[in-house]
Amino acid sequence: MTRPTTIPPCTIVLKLGTSSIVHEETHQPLLSTLSAIVETVVELKRQGHKVVLVSSGAIGVGLKRMDMDSRPKHLSGKQALAAIGQGRLIALWDNLFGQLEQPIAQVLLTRGDISDRTRYINAVNTFKELLSMGVVPIVNENDTVSVSEIKFGDNDTLSAITSSMVHADFLFLLTDVDALYTSNPRKDPTARAIPVVSSLAAIRSQVSTTTIGSALGTGGMETKLIAADIATAAGVATVVASSKHPASIFDIIEYDYNLLPGKANDGSDDANANVNRPRPPHTLFIPSDNPVRDLKSWTAHTLNPSGSVIIDAGAHYVLSKRESGGRLLAAGVLGVIGAFAAGQAVRVCVRRRVGSEEKEEERRRYVMALESTRPGSPILGLLKGEGEDGVGDEEERDREVQEIADGSENEKGIGEADVVEVGRGLANYNSAQIMAVKGMNSSMLPRVLGYADSEYVVENITIKMSLTTLSPGGGSP
């Protein structure tokens, strides 16, 4: 199968769910589908693309080997079946790819592996080396020692994180339906396919995601929306398409490539070529044109947060700007929830209900603190362009900020029910230290703590929810 293409070389991640690999009732491997996937991957590589395959199915293959009818209820039974099935699954892939002389590599990951920064970087480097060698990495969750896949949903999240790690251009979530639908197309004849999603927040109110999913898999369409959220934030175009027709991947790439941010003028055919081209069935999730890469993506999606830092509306406003660098001053902190150490991931939260006048006052205070700490910061020029004026000389700013800190409320009564998560970051100080300096000007940190490794209490912050997306009351209702 040789296909001409005008698309420049891309990095493509294909994710196959359990229902695409083994039959739901007999647990026999779906050899025709798997063979078609193999032929597609080899042809993609022949065209110059780099391909990573994320393959579920270890438990399904284990069920067949042990002649069991259904998944065990207890965790250890599922992990035992995964251990039995994983060897046979990779042997099956190796046999199929071997027929076309395509080398593969097995990569088994857990959330613990990629939560450690050093091991994460090692995994990234391994992927780079394998792809440069022309090898197809086949990735799966290491179910034998991890509860993440079994508990949270069929490798969709893993495929999105893998896409971010390899800086993929496309993530294909291949499933037993050919697109994202407004409701379950198997049960609702009025279900409508959604061709393009540019806002995941908006689309969630239009679709029902709770009824699609196989008995063998642990996910459904909801986990695919979560995966699309992670991948598109990292700049990866995400596609939901049918695993029964993997050859449609070529048509989808050709059709969608010029619709992606920054791709229209890179030497490929003009986007007008789609005018007379039939659209292959699929749903395209448009990637962010300001993607979050590497450290921030790692912080936001691979780390389990150890606590929360509550910030005011002023800090939220500034951190929502890309020019902020994702760094939080103590002046914007209202309190903490939980205990955490320096270097650990934390949730960044705001109070649920804040009045508009209080928001404006908090914004003024934080900009004033920022101006005192970083008078040459690029973000200040942007904020002043939006109507934020200077607030006097440095001494006056320092005095006013410190008066605000000295007189601020303790905020002891704030709990998880009172806040909404708007982002994540890495703490530079532990929870007790951040609580001690909350609301203060950064110049006070050495006096209060006895040292100051950084003037920022939290860094590498990724804000997922800006002020404009919160409800008028200041947070989720």
N, C-alpha and C positions, 0 to 999 in steps of 0.2 A: 504494500500500500504506500505509494509515493505521491505526495501532494505538493504542489507548488505553493509558495508562501511569499508574501511581501512584508511580513512582520519581522522586525529586528529580534535578535535572540533575547529571550525572557527567562526568568526563573519562575517555575511553576510548581505549586504544591497541589497534589491530588489527595483527597481524603475519601476513603471508602469505609462505609459503615458495615456492621456485622450482617445486616440484611442483604447487602450487596455481595457478600462473600460466601455465605452458607445459606442453604434453604431453611426457611423458618420452621418447617415441620420435620423434614427428614435429616436436617443438619449436614446434608451432602454439600461439598464445595460446588459453587456455581461455576464450573469450569469454562463454560462458554463466555460468561461475563469476565472472568479473570483473564482468559486468553485475549479477549478484545482489549482489555485494559493494558496488558503487556504490549500488544501490537501498537496501541496508541502511544504509550510511553516511548517505545523504541523509535517510532516515527517522529515524535516531538524532538527527541535527541538528535535524530538525523537532520532536522531542520535547524539545529544549533541551540535549542533550548536546554536549560538545565532543569531536571525534574526530581522532586522529592515525593515519595509515596507514603502517606500515613494510613496504616492498615489496622483496622479493628479485626475482630474475629477469632482471637485466641480461645476464648471461652466457648464459642460456637463449635470450633474444631475439636476442642476437648470433649464436648458433649457427644460428638459422633464417635470419637475414639473409645469413650467409656460406655457407649450405648445407653445414654441417659436421655430422658424425654424432655426435661426442662432444667433451667438454671437452679442451682441450690439457693436456699433462702439465706443461709449464713455466709458471712464474709470469707471464712477460711475455706469453705467448699468452692466458692467462686475463684479464689486465688489458686487452689489446687488444680482446678480445671484449666485455668490460664497457664499454669506451669506445664501441664500436659499438652495443651493445644499450641503453645507458642512455637515449640520446636517443629511440629508438623506444619504449621502455617508458613514459617520462613522456608522450610524445605520445599513446600509447594510453590512459593514464589520463585525460589532459586531454580527449580526445575523448569518452570514456564519461561523465565527470562533466559535461562541457559539454552533453551532451544533456539534463541535468536542471538546467542553469544553476548548477552548483555550482563556485565557483572553487577551485583547488588551488594549492599551492606546492611546488616541489622543494627538498628539504633534503638535501644530501650531506655526510656527516660521516666523519671518520676518528678513530681513537683519539687520534691526535696533536692533533686539533682540541680535543677535550674534556679532554685531559691538561693543557692550559694553562688555568689558572684564569680568566684574563681572557676567553679565547675561549669557555670553558665558560659563563660568565655571559652573554656576548653571545648564545650559542646559546639559552640559557634565555629571555632577553628577546625574542629573535626568535620563539620558539614562542609566548610569551605574547601578543605583538602579533598574530601570524597568527590565533590562536584567537579573540582578541577581535574581529577583523575578520570572523569567520565563515568563514575559509578552512580547508580541510583540508590540513595539511602532509603531504606524501608523502616519507618518509625512506628513504634507502638508504645503505649504506656506499659511500664513494667508492673503488670497487675499483681504479680506474686508478692511484691513487698509494698505496694502502694494501694491506698483506698481511693485515690483521687478519681481515676477513670470510672471505677465501679460505682462510686457514689455520685459523681457529678455529670456523667454523660458522654460516653461513647466517643472519646477522642476528638470531639469537635474543638474544644478549647485547646487541646494539645496541638492540633493542626494549625490553629490561628497563631499560637505562640511560636511554632516552628516556622511559619511564614514570616513572622517578624524577625526571627533569628537569622534567616537566610536572605532577608531583604527581598522577598519574592515580589513579583509583579502581579501574579494571579494566585488565588486560592480557590480551587474547585471543591465544593462540598457535594460529592456524588452520593445520591440517595435514591430511594424508590419512588420519588415523585420528581417531576421535571421542572418544578419552579416553586416559589413561595406562593401560597394561595391564601385567599381571605378566610377560608375555612377548610376543613378536611374534604378534599375532592372525592374521596371514596364514599362519603356519606351525604354530602351536600351537592346536589346537581347544579346549584347556582354559584358554587365556589368559583372565584375569578382569580386567574394567575396575575401576579404583579410583576411587570417586566423590569422595572428599574426602581431601586430604593436609594434616595439621596439623603434621607433622614431616618435613622433607626427609631428615634424617639417618636416621630410622627407615625411611622408604620405600625408600631405596636398597638395603637388604638384601632387599627383597621383589620387586623388579622387575629385569628384564633390559632394558637400554637399548641394546645394541650392534647389534641387527639391523634396526632400523627406520630407513629413510632412503632417499631416491631417488638415482638415478644422477646427476641434475643438481644436486641440492642438496649442501651440504657438511656438513649437520648431521643430526640424528636426535633420538631422545628424550632422549639424554644432554644435549645442548645446551639442551633445553627445561627440564630439571631445573636446570641452571646458571642459566638465565634466571629461573626461578621463585624460586630462592634469592636472587638480586639484587633482584628486584621485591618479593617478600614482605617482605624486610628493610626496604624503603623504604615499607612500608605499602600496597602495591598488591596487590589480589586478582588472582591469576593463573589463567587458565582455558585448558586444552587442549581444543579442540573441532574438529569437522570443518569444513573450508573448503567442502565440497560443499553444506552447508545453512546459509548465513550468516544466514538468517532466524531460526535457533534462538538467535541472540545475544540477541534480545528476551526470549525465554522464560528464558534462563539468567540474565540480569540480574534479571528479576522474581523468579526462584526463589532466587537467592543473596544478593540485596542485604541482607535482614534477618539473614542468617547472619554478616555481617561485623562485626568489632569496632566498637562505637560507632554502628552504623547502625540498630539496632532501634527506637529511640525518636525518630527525627528527622522524623516526620510521614508516613512511608510506611506501607503496610498492615502489620498485625501479622504476625509470623513464623508464626503459626498458620495463615495463609492457605495455606501449603505442604502442609498435611495432606492435602487432597483434590486437590492439583495434581500431575500426572505429572511426574517429574523428567526434563528433557531430557538426552540423553547428553552427558557432559562430565566432566572432572576439575577440581575447584576446589582450588587451593592457598590456604589461609587466610593472610591477611597478618598480620604481627606487630602486636600491640596496643601495642607501644612502638617505632614505626618510627624508623629512622635517616634523617634528612633532610639534604639539601643538602651541606654541607661534608664531613661524615663519609661520606656515601654516595659523594661524588665521590672522596674519598681512597681508600676501600675498593675501588671498582670501576672507576675510569677511569684511575688512575695505575699505571704499571709501577714497582714498587719497585726502588730502586737498591741496597739492601743490607738487612741484618737487624740488629735490636737484640735481644739475648737478655736476658730478664728472669727474675727469680726467682719462686718460687711466691707470695710475699707480694704483689708487684706485680700478678701475674696475678689473684690473689684480689680485690684492691681494684679493679682496672680492669674486672673483670667486673660490678661494681656500676654501675648507671646514674648514681648520685649522684657517682661519681668525676670526671665531666666528661671522661673520656678523656684524662687528663694524667698523664704518667709522671715521677716524680722520679728523679734519678741514683742514689739509694739502692737502687733496685730493679733496676739494670742489672748484669748479669754480664759482658757483653762485646758485641762487634759482629762481624759477618761482612760483608766487602766494604768498599768505599770509597764514601762518599756525601757530598754537600754539605748544608749547612743549607737547609731548605725543601723537600728532596726527600722522596718517599714511601719508607717503610721497612716491611719486615715486622717484626712483633712476634712473637718466638718464645720458647718455653720448652724446657728440656731434656726429653728423652724419658723418662728414668727418674729419679725423685726419690722417696726414701723418705718415709713419712708424718711421721716425727719431724723430718726436715729441712724438709719443707713447713711444719710448724707453727712452727719456729724462724724461717724466712724470712718467714712472715706476721707474726710478732711484731715482727721487725726493721723491716719496711716500715711497719707501722702506727705504730711508734715514730718513724720518720723523718717520716712524714706529720704526726704530732702535733706534732713539733718545728717543722716548716715552716709548717703551716697549722692552728694550734690551734683555730680556729673553723670548720673545714671541716665542711659538713653530713654528709659521708661518715663522719666520726668518730663522730657520734652513732649512726649506723646500725650501725657496727662494734662499738661498745661495747654496743649492744643485743643483739649476737650473742655477747657474752661477752668482748670485748676490753677489758681494763681499762687505765687510765692507767699510765704507767711512771715516775712521779716527776716532779721539777721539770725545767724546761727545760735547766738546766746539765747535769744528770745525763743527760738524753736525748742532748744534743749530744755529750757525752763518750763515751757508749757507742756511738752511731752511728759516730763517727769512729774509735774503736778497732776496730770491725768492719770499716770501710773500709780502715784501715791494714793490718789483718791478713788481708784477704781474698785468696783465691787469684786468680792472674792469669787463669785460665780460657782460656789461650792454646790449649789443645787442643780447644776446642769448634768443630766444623765443621757443615756443612749436614746431615750424616748423624746428628748428635747432637741435633738440635732439631726441633720441629714448630711450624709457623706457627699462631698463635692469633688474629692480627688484623693491622691495618695502621694506620699513622699518619704524621704529618708531623714530620720531625726539625727541632728548633730549633737544633741544633749539628751540625757535621760529624762524621764517624766518628771521627777522631783525638781530637777534643775530648770526645766522649762516652766514649771509651775512657779518657781521662785522668781523668775525674771519676766513673767507675763506682763504685758502692757508697758514694759520699760523701753527706754531708748537703748540702743545697742552699746553706747558708751558706758552703760552701767553694768554690763555683763562681767567684766573683770573684777569690779568691786564686790558684786554679790556672790559670784561663783568662785572667785580667787584666780580665775584664768578665763581665757576666751579663745578657743581654737578657731571659732568662726563667729562673725557678727550675725549670721543667720541661724535660727534655731532648727529649721527644717529646709532641706534642699531637694533638688530633683523632683519637684512637685509637678504632677500632671493633673490639671483641672478638667474634670469631665463635665461639670455642670456649672455654667456661668450664671451671673446674677439674672440675666434676661430669661433664662430657662426655668428659674425658680418661680414659685407662685407669688402673687403680689404681697402675701404676708411675710415673705422672706425665706420660705422654704417649702418643702412638701407639705401638703395639708394634713 
